[in-house]
């Protein structure tokens, strides 16, 4: 994850027995659409140097058994197009193949500019600046769709895999915050990138869906304020969905925590309705409450920390509340952050607190299910209508 500041979390808070069935596809058997229950794929899982293909496959099977039907995978343009027109597909190939084997839908989140394309190649972090020529990013996204989309070369190269093409694409992440997007103000330059990507993706696959980068609170800017800035920059008509990170917490009440989470989304939706986009889907691309209370130094706290028990209660209550309100708010998917973390304050990483957020613990190369994963599986089975095996689209029978 990325570095954060305590202030914006405080601001967000202040502002604010299963029946077995043969198939997961019938609406009568389910309370949410396929893919509603998702998780973010953490670097602990996606780094080839840490995880073997066999372990990756085992973890994808565990996702399917736990009710995960969609996964958000953040991949970098910088690591993939290593020089103009020269591609290294190793990492995304691994993830797309593993997800396909277990028929888990992917939201492929693309971010970080190669130095060769950056508008600030001399900067300390050239990858957080948009490309000098937005068309370069459009051309890259065309290649992504041509590889992983419905007619993608990846499927021709791997005919034994279940054909689960990528149809959901997300452009950047938390671009209103300076840890992910260099230019200030942010909205105009980001919108240029979004437009280039949107046009390129839809030319390559008319049925694809483009999600704008995730909205997060940052200092005096709320998620709904960022939504308004996107509209003023001319982004309307260049996204098929909006992503929101509704980070907030009330340490004394699970119910108020969920109410505040919903309030953030409601306020984003209100800005969208005012622009005639009341039915454009919202995806919650990161939902989490790290179980790091009492386990990290006070100067590392972000305002959303809780205990392991509080974490489980918030996960279950939040998914129940979001599922209950999904039609009214036009919610499409909700991704828990994240599949696996170290649960160790001394481990490498950016944000200490988020190292206590995984559904699994990753230590010594081993993934160990946390009680949190059982809580996730229970609530997923309740709303998906059944429990699953290693195929995310098939319910267990008997």
C-alpha positions as CSV (number, residue, x, y, z in Angstrom):
1,X,0.0,0.0,0.0
2,X,1.1,3.6,0.0
3,X,2.1,6.1,2.7
4,X,-0.7,7.9,4.4
5,X,-1.2,10.7,6.8
6,X,-3.2,10.5,10.0
7,X,-5.1,13.7,9.3
8,X,-7.3,12.5,6.5
9,X,-8.5,9.4,8.4
10,X,-9.6,11.7,11.3
11,X,-11.3,13.9,8.8
12,X,-13.2,11.1,7.2
13,X,-14.4,9.8,10.6
14,X,-15.4,13.3,11.7
15,X,-17.3,13.9,8.5
16,X,-19.0,11.5,8.8
17,X,-26.8,-24.2,8.0
18,X,-26.4,-22.7,4.4
19,X,-28.5,-24.3,1.6
20,X,-26.3,-26.2,-0.8
21,X,-27.0,-25.5,-4.5
22,X,-25.5,-26.8,-7.7
23,X,-24.6,-23.4,-9.2
24,X,-23.6,-19.9,-8.1
25,X,-25.2,-18.2,-11.1
26,X,-28.9,-18.0,-10.3
27,X,-30.1,-14.6,-8.9
28,X,-32.7,-16.4,-6.8
29,X,-29.9,-18.2,-5.0
30,X,-27.8,-15.1,-4.3
31,X,-28.1,-11.8,-2.6
32,X,-25.3,-10.1,-4.5
33,X,-24.0,-10.3,-8.1
34,X,-21.0,-12.4,-9.0
35,X,-17.8,-10.7,-8.0
36,X,-19.2,-8.6,-5.2
37,X,-16.9,-10.3,-2.7
38,X,-13.3,-9.5,-3.6
39,X,-9.9,-9.1,-2.2
40,X,-6.8,-7.1,-3.1
41,X,-3.8,-9.2,-4.2
42,X,-0.9,-8.1,-2.0
43,X,2.7,-8.0,-3.0
44,X,3.4,-10.9,-0.7
45,X,1.4,-13.0,-3.2
46,X,2.3,-11.5,-6.5
47,X,6.1,-11.2,-6.2
48,X,7.6,-14.2,-8.2
49,X,10.7,-14.0,-5.9
50,X,8.6,-14.8,-2.9
51,X,5.9,-17.1,-4.2
52,X,6.3,-20.2,-6.4
53,X,3.7,-21.0,-9.1
54,X,2.4,-23.9,-7.0
55,X,1.9,-21.7,-3.9
56,X,0.2,-19.0,-6.0
57,X,-2.2,-21.6,-7.3
58,X,-2.9,-22.9,-3.8
59,X,-3.7,-19.4,-2.6
60,X,-6.0,-18.8,-5.5
61,X,-7.8,-22.0,-4.7
62,X,-8.1,-20.8,-1.1
63,X,-9.6,-17.6,-2.3
64,X,-12.3,-19.5,-4.3
65,X,-13.1,-21.7,-1.3
66,X,-13.4,-18.6,0.9
67,X,-15.9,-16.9,-1.4
68,X,-13.6,-14.6,-3.2
69,X,-15.0,-14.1,-6.7
70,X,-13.0,-11.1,-7.8
71,X,-9.4,-9.9,-7.2
72,X,-7.8,-6.6,-7.7
73,X,-4.3,-6.8,-9.0
74,X,-2.2,-3.7,-9.2
75,X,0.5,-4.0,-11.9
76,X,2.9,-1.3,-13.0
77,X,3.3,0.0,-16.5
78,X,6.9,0.7,-15.5
79,X,7.7,-3.0,-14.9
80,X,5.9,-4.2,-17.9
81,X,6.8,-1.9,-20.8
82,X,10.5,-1.8,-20.0
83,X,11.3,0.2,-23.1
84,X,9.1,1.7,-25.8
85,X,7.3,-1.3,-27.4
86,X,9.3,-3.9,-25.4
87,X,7.3,-5.9,-22.9
88,X,7.9,-8.2,-20.0
89,X,4.7,-10.1,-19.4
90,X,6.0,-12.5,-16.7
91,X,4.2,-11.0,-13.7
92,X,0.8,-10.3,-15.2
93,X,0.9,-13.7,-17.0
94,X,1.3,-15.5,-13.7
95,X,-1.6,-13.7,-12.0
96,X,-4.0,-13.9,-15.0
97,X,-3.3,-17.6,-15.4
98,X,-3.7,-18.4,-11.7
99,X,-7.0,-16.5,-11.4
100,X,-8.3,-18.1,-14.6
101,X,-7.6,-21.6,-13.3
102,X,-10.0,-20.9,-10.4
103,X,-12.3,-18.7,-12.5
104,X,-11.8,-15.6,-10.3
105,X,-12.5,-12.3,-12.1
106,X,-9.7,-9.8,-12.2
107,X,-9.9,-6.0,-11.8
108,X,-6.5,-5.1,-13.4
109,X,-5.3,-1.9,-11.8
110,X,-2.5,-0.2,-13.9
111,X,-0.3,2.5,-12.5
112,X,3.3,4.0,-12.3
113,X,4.9,5.5,-15.4
114,X,8.2,4.2,-16.8
115,X,11.1,6.7,-16.6
116,X,11.4,6.7,-20.4
117,X,7.8,8.0,-20.7
118,X,7.6,10.2,-17.6
119,X,7.0,13.9,-17.9
120,X,9.5,14.3,-15.0
121,X,12.2,11.7,-15.7
122,X,14.7,13.6,-13.6
123,X,12.4,13.6,-10.5
124,X,13.3,11.4,-7.5
125,X,10.1,9.4,-8.2
126,X,9.5,9.7,-12.0
127,X,6.9,7.0,-11.9
128,X,4.3,9.1,-10.0
129,X,4.3,11.7,-12.8
130,X,2.0,11.2,-15.9
131,X,3.6,10.4,-19.2
132,X,4.8,13.3,-21.3
133,X,2.5,12.0,-24.0
134,X,-0.7,10.5,-22.7
135,X,-1.0,8.6,-26.0
136,X,1.9,6.4,-24.8
137,X,-0.3,5.1,-22.0
138,X,-3.2,4.6,-24.4
139,X,-1.0,2.5,-26.6
140,X,0.1,0.4,-23.6
141,X,-3.5,-0.2,-22.5
142,X,-4.3,-1.3,-26.1
143,X,-1.5,-3.9,-25.7
144,X,-2.9,-5.0,-22.4
145,X,-6.4,-5.6,-23.8
146,X,-4.9,-7.4,-26.9
147,X,-3.1,-9.8,-24.5
148,X,-5.7,-10.4,-21.8
149,X,-9.0,-9.3,-23.3
150,X,-11.6,-11.6,-24.9
151,X,-9.5,-12.0,-28.1
152,X,-6.2,-11.8,-26.3
153,X,-3.1,-13.5,-27.4
154,X,-2.6,-14.9,-23.9
155,X,-5.5,-17.2,-24.3
156,X,-4.3,-18.5,-27.7
157,X,-0.9,-19.2,-26.0
158,X,-2.6,-21.0,-23.1
159,X,-5.4,-23.1,-24.6
160,X,-5.7,-25.4,-21.6
161,X,-6.6,-22.6,-19.3
162,X,-10.3,-21.7,-18.6
163,X,-10.9,-18.6,-20.7
164,X,-11.5,-15.8,-18.2
165,X,-10.6,-12.6,-20.0
166,X,-10.0,-9.4,-18.2
167,X,-12.9,-7.1,-18.8
168,X,-12.4,-4.7,-15.8
169,X,-9.6,-2.2,-15.9
170,X,-8.7,0.5,-13.4
171,X,-6.6,3.5,-14.2
172,X,-4.2,4.4,-11.4
173,X,-4.9,4.6,-7.6
174,X,-5.4,7.4,-5.1
175,X,-4.3,9.9,-7.7
176,X,-5.5,12.9,-5.7
177,X,-2.8,12.2,-3.1
178,X,0.9,13.1,-3.7
179,X,2.2,9.7,-2.8
180,X,0.7,8.4,-6.1
181,X,0.4,11.4,-8.4
182,X,3.0,14.1,-8.6
183,X,1.4,17.1,-10.4
184,X,-0.6,19.6,-8.3
185,X,-3.4,20.3,-8.9
186,X,-4.0,16.7,-9.9
187,X,-7.4,16.4,-11.6
188,X,-6.6,18.0,-15.0
189,X,-3.5,15.9,-15.7
190,X,-5.1,12.7,-14.4
191,X,-8.1,13.3,-16.6
192,X,-5.9,13.5,-19.7
193,X,-4.5,10.1,-18.8
194,X,-7.9,8.7,-18.1
195,X,-9.3,9.8,-21.4
196,X,-6.4,8.3,-23.3
197,X,-6.9,5.0,-21.5
198,X,-10.6,5.0,-21.8
199,X,-10.6,5.5,-25.6
200,X,-7.9,2.9,-26.2
201,X,-9.5,0.2,-24.0
202,X,-12.9,0.7,-25.6
203,X,-11.5,0.6,-29.1
204,X,-9.9,-2.7,-28.3
205,X,-12.8,-4.2,-26.4
206,X,-16.2,-2.5,-26.6
207,X,-17.5,-4.6,-23.7
208,X,-14.7,-3.6,-21.3
209,X,-15.4,-1.5,-18.2
210,X,-13.0,1.3,-17.2
211,X,-12.9,2.3,-13.5
212,X,-11.3,5.6,-12.6
213,X,-8.6,5.6,-10.0
214,X,-9.7,5.2,-6.4
215,X,-10.9,8.3,-4.4
216,X,-9.4,8.7,-1.0
217,X,-9.5,11.5,1.6
218,X,-6.4,13.6,1.8
219,X,-6.0,16.5,4.3
220,X,-8.9,18.9,3.5
221,X,-10.0,16.9,0.4
222,X,-12.8,14.4,0.9
223,X,-13.7,11.5,-1.5
224,X,-16.8,13.4,-2.7
225,X,-14.7,16.6,-3.0
226,X,-12.3,14.7,-5.3
227,X,-15.3,13.4,-7.3
228,X,-16.3,17.0,-7.9
229,X,-12.8,17.9,-9.0
230,X,-12.8,15.1,-11.5
231,X,-16.1,16.4,-13.0
232,X,-14.7,19.9,-13.2
233,X,-11.6,18.5,-15.0
234,X,-13.9,17.0,-17.7
235,X,-13.7,13.3,-16.7
236,X,-17.5,12.7,-17.2
237,X,-18.0,10.2,-20.0
238,X,-14.6,8.7,-19.6
239,X,-15.2,6.1,-16.9
240,X,-17.7,3.3,-16.5
241,X,-17.3,3.0,-12.8
242,X,-15.8,5.0,-9.9
243,X,-13.6,3.5,-7.1
244,X,-13.7,4.7,-3.5
245,X,-11.6,4.0,-0.5
246,X,-14.0,4.8,2.4
247,X,-11.4,4.6,5.2
248,X,-13.0,5.6,8.5
249,X,-13.6,4.1,12.0
250,X,-15.3,4.8,15.3
251,X,-13.3,2.9,17.9
252,X,-16.3,2.7,20.2
253,X,-18.9,1.4,17.8
254,X,-19.0,-1.1,15.0
255,X,-22.3,0.2,13.9
256,X,-21.2,3.8,13.7
257,X,-18.1,2.7,11.8
258,X,-20.2,1.0,9.1
259,X,-22.6,4.0,9.1
260,X,-19.7,6.3,8.4
261,X,-18.4,4.0,5.7
262,X,-21.8,4.2,4.0
263,X,-21.9,8.0,4.5
264,X,-18.7,8.5,2.5
265,X,-20.1,6.4,-0.4
266,X,-23.5,8.2,-0.2
267,X,-21.8,11.6,-0.5
268,X,-19.8,10.5,-3.5
269,X,-23.1,9.1,-5.0
270,X,-24.8,12.5,-4.4
271,X,-22.1,14.3,-6.4
272,X,-22.6,11.7,-9.2
273,X,-26.4,12.1,-9.2
274,X,-26.0,15.9,-9.5
275,X,-24.0,15.3,-12.7
276,X,-26.6,12.8,-14.1
277,X,-24.5,9.7,-13.2
278,X,-26.6,8.3,-10.4
279,X,-26.5,4.8,-11.8
280,X,-22.8,4.6,-12.7
281,X,-21.4,1.9,-10.5
282,X,-19.2,2.5,-7.5
283,X,-16.6,-0.1,-6.5
284,X,-15.0,-0.1,-3.1
285,X,-11.5,-1.1,-4.1
286,X,-10.0,-1.1,-0.6
287,X,-12.0,-1.8,2.6
288,X,-10.0,-2.5,5.8
289,X,-9.5,-2.1,9.5
290,X,-6.0,-3.3,10.5
291,X,-5.7,-5.3,13.7
292,X,-2.7,-3.2,14.8
293,X,-4.1,-1.5,17.9
294,X,-1.5,-1.7,20.6
295,X,1.0,-3.3,18.3
296,X,2.6,-0.2,16.6
297,X,3.9,3.1,17.9
298,X,1.5,5.9,18.3
299,X,3.1,8.1,15.7
300,X,2.3,5.4,13.1
301,X,-1.4,5.3,13.9
302,X,-3.8,6.3,11.1
303,X,-7.1,6.3,13.1
304,X,-8.6,3.1,11.7
305,X,-6.8,0.6,13.9
306,X,-8.7,-2.0,15.9
307,X,-8.2,-5.3,17.7
308,X,-8.4,-8.7,16.0
309,X,-12.0,-9.1,17.4
310,X,-12.9,-5.6,16.2
311,X,-11.4,-6.3,12.8
312,X,-13.6,-9.4,12.4
313,X,-16.7,-7.6,13.6
314,X,-16.1,-4.7,11.3
315,X,-15.5,-6.9,8.2
316,X,-18.7,-8.9,8.8
317,X,-20.8,-5.8,9.5
318,X,-19.4,-3.7,6.7
319,X,-20.0,-6.4,4.1
320,X,-23.5,-6.9,5.4
321,X,-24.2,-3.2,5.3
322,X,-22.7,-2.7,1.8
323,X,-24.6,-5.7,0.5
324,X,-27.8,-4.4,2.0
325,X,-27.4,-1.0,0.4
326,X,-25.8,-2.1,-2.9
327,X,-28.9,-1.4,-5.0
328,X,-29.6,2.0,-3.6
329,X,-25.9,3.1,-3.9
330,X,-25.3,1.1,-7.1
331,X,-22.3,-0.8,-5.6
332,X,-20.6,-3.3,-7.9
333,X,-17.7,-4.9,-5.9
334,X,-16.1,-4.6,-2.5
335,X,-12.4,-5.6,-2.1
336,X,-11.0,-6.4,1.3
337,X,-7.5,-5.0,1.7
338,X,-5.7,-7.4,1.6
339,X,-5.2,-11.2,1.0
340,X,-2.0,-11.5,3.1
341,X,0.3,-9.4,5.2
342,X,3.1,-10.1,7.7
343,X,1.3,-9.2,11.0
344,X,4.7,-7.9,12.0
345,X,5.5,-4.3,12.8
346,X,9.1,-4.8,12.0
347,X,8.7,-6.3,8.5
348,X,9.6,-4.2,5.4
349,X,6.8,-2.2,3.9
350,X,5.4,1.3,3.6
351,X,2.5,1.7,6.1
352,X,3.2,-0.2,9.4
353,X,-0.5,-0.4,10.3
354,X,-1.6,-2.1,7.1
355,X,0.8,-4.9,7.8
356,X,-1.9,-6.2,10.1
357,X,-4.8,-6.3,7.6
358,X,-4.4,-9.5,5.7
359,X,-6.9,-12.3,5.6
360,X,-3.8,-14.5,5.9
361,X,-0.5,-14.1,7.6
362,X,2.6,-14.4,5.4
363,X,5.7,-15.3,7.3
364,X,8.8,-17.3,6.3
365,X,7.3,-18.0,2.9
366,X,4.2,-19.6,4.4
367,X,0.6,-18.4,4.1
368,X,-1.4,-19.1,7.3
369,X,-5.2,-18.4,7.4
370,X,-6.2,-15.9,10.1
371,X,-9.5,-16.1,12.0
372,X,-10.4,-13.1,9.8
373,X,-10.5,-15.3,6.8
374,X,-13.1,-17.5,8.4
375,X,-15.2,-14.4,9.1
376,X,-14.9,-13.4,5.5
377,X,-15.9,-16.9,4.2
378,X,-19.0,-17.0,6.5
379,X,-20.3,-13.6,5.3
380,X,-19.5,-14.4,1.7
381,X,-21.3,-17.8,1.8
382,X,-24.3,-16.0,3.3
383,X,-24.7,-13.6,0.5
384,X,-23.5,-15.8,-2.3
385,X,-25.9,-18.5,-1.3
386,X,-23.4,-21.3,-0.9
387,X,-19.9,-22.4,-0.1
388,X,-17.4,-23.0,-2.8
389,X,-14.6,-25.4,-3.8
390,X,-11.6,-24.4,-5.8
391,X,-13.8,-23.0,-8.6
392,X,-15.2,-19.6,-7.7
393,X,-18.2,-20.0,-10.0
394,X,-19.4,-23.4,-8.7
395,X,-21.1,-24.1,-5.4
396,X,-20.5,-27.3,-3.4
397,X,-23.3,-29.7,-3.5
398,X,-24.3,-32.3,-0.9
